[in-house]
Amino acid sequence: MNRIFLSSVIILSAFNLYADTKWIDMGSNPNDDVFFIDVNSIQKSGDSYTFWVKTNNGKRASNGALSAISQQAINCRSRESITKHVIMYDDVDGKGKVIASADPKLGWYPIPPDTIIWAYYSVMCNK
């Protein structure tokens, strides 16, 4: 009985997570990868914004992924970004089987101009 209740809570929580998302198309890159930002996930703290990004790959990645959902952060003052968490899926739109999940330890890095992360920076930091 407790397992059924716990399973129901997990399923309803997952449904509510997706029910609260509002993905906005942010464009694509030369590889035909398409990027979306969940505007309902944007949180401001000081000079930084944290938000979720969905990427639909133009072609299947070497690990079999067709999409990824990642948590990103941007610091407006320093013009840097960081990837906090990534989940890769074998189908588009963050659906299908989870292929990989990671918390990259890359640290903050400068935001290069004319990239998708620059587009996020420009919108959130009003540049």
N, C-alpha and C positions, 0 to 999 in steps of 0.2 A: 504494500500500500504506500509506504513512504517513497519507494522508488518511482511509482507512478506519479505521485504528487511532485517530486523533485523534477522528473522529466517534463511534466506539464509547465512548471515554473520556468524551466530553461527554454522550452519552446516558445512560451508567451513572451519571455524577455527578448529572445531573438526577433520575434515578430515586431515587438515594440521598437527595437533598435532600427529595423528597416522601415517601419512606419513613420519614424521621425526624420528620415533622411530626405533631402531635396537635392538631387544631383543636378548640377548645372554644367553644360558642355563648355570647356575652356579652350577647346581647339585640339589640333593634332600637330605632329612633328613630321619630318621628311620620311620616317619609317612607317607612316600611317598609324602610329599609336595614337589613340584618342584619350584625352584627359578630362576628367570630371571632378568637380569639387562639391562636397556636401556643405551647402551654405548653412544648414542648421547645426553643424558641428563646430563652427568657428567660435573660438574662445580667445578673448584678449586678456593678457596679463602683463602689465607694464608696457614695454616696447615690443612685446612678442605676441604673435597669433599662433594658435595651434588649431589644426583642422584635418579632415580626412579627405584623401584623394583616391579616385578609382581610375585605373588605367586599363583600357582594352587594347591589347597588343595587335599590331597590324599583321603579324604572323606569329605562330606558336614559338615560344622561347625554347632554348635547348633543353630546359628541364620539363617541357610540356605545358607550361603556363600560357593561357590565353588572356588572363587578366590578373590584376593585383589591386588590393586596397591597402593604402599606407597612411599612417599618421605622420603629418609633416608639421614643422614649426618654422616660423620666419621671425627674425628679429629686425624690425624696421630701422632702428638706430644704426646697427652695425652692418646691415645689408647681408646677413648670413642666414643660412637655412640648415635644418637637420632633419633626417628621417628617423623617426622614433620607433616605428613598428611597421612591418610589411607582412601581408598574407597573400600568397599566390594561389590561383585557382586554375583548373583545367578547362574552364568554360568562360565565356564573356560575362561581363557585368558582375564579377565577384560571385559567380555561381559554379556549381559543380563540386568536384572533389578538391579539397585543400591539398596542394602539392608541397608547399613549404610555408613556414611561418618563422619570422626572425625579428630580433631587436638589434638592428645594426649598431655597431660601436664606432661609427665613422666620425662622430663629432660634428661641430659646426663648420660650414665651409662657405666661402663667398658665393654670392648669387651671380652667375654669369648673365650678361645681357642677351636678349633675344632667345631665351629659353622658356620653357613652360613655368619653371619656378619663378622666373622674372615676371611673368604674367600674374602669378599669384601675389608676388611682392607689390607689383604696381597697383593691383586692385585693393589689397588690404591696407597698404601703407599710403594710398592715395598719391602715388608718384606718376 
